């Protein structure tokens, strides 16, 4: 038994259908866009933390 009652074969079939529908290039582009979004989010969190630390040191 796999994740939440879904077997490995069912997961593979779902992945195959997704690749057929969207194509490999589209999936790669979505993956890279997602990666860039996560990098931007992490950078914004770090910048916000640094800004709040500098404000707390000034007071």
C-alpha positions in Angstrom: 0.0 0.0 0.0 1.3 3.4 -0.9 0.5 6.9 0.3 -3.0 7.3 1.6 -4.2 4.1 -0.1 -2.7 4.9 -3.5 -0.4 2.3 -4.9 2.8 2.8 -6.7 1.2 1.8 -10.0 -1.5 4.3 -9.6 1.0 7.1 -9.0 3.0 6.1 -12.1 -0.1 6.1 -14.2 -1.1 9.6 -13.0 2.5 10.9 -13.7 2.3 9.3 -17.2 -1.0 11.0 -17.9 0.4 14.4 -16.7 3.4 14.1 -19.0 1.2 13.2 -21.9 -1.1 16.1 -21.3 1.4 18.8 -20.6 4.6 17.5 -22.3 8.1 17.4 -20.9 9.1 20.9 -21.8 6.0 22.5 -20.1 6.6 20.5 -16.9 10.3 21.6 -16.9 9.3 25.2 -17.3 6.8 25.0 -14.5 9.5 23.4 -12.3 12.0 26.1 -13.0 9.3 28.8 -12.4 8.4 27.2 -9.1 12.1 27.1 -8.1 12.6 30.8 -8.9 9.5 31.6 -6.9 10.8 29.8 -3.9 14.2 31.5 -4.1 12.4 34.9 -4.2 10.3 34.0 -1.3 13.3 32.9 0.8 15.1 36.1 -0.1 12.2 38.2 0.9 12.0 36.3 4.3 15.7 36.9 4.9 15.4 40.6 4.0 12.4 41.0 6.3 14.2 39.3 9.2 17.3 41.5 8.7 15.2 44.6 8.6 13.3 43.7 11.7 16.6 42.9 13.6 18.1 46.3 12.6 14.9 48.1 13.8 15.0 46.2 17.2 18.7 47.1 17.6 18.0 50.8 17.0 15.5 51.0 19.8 
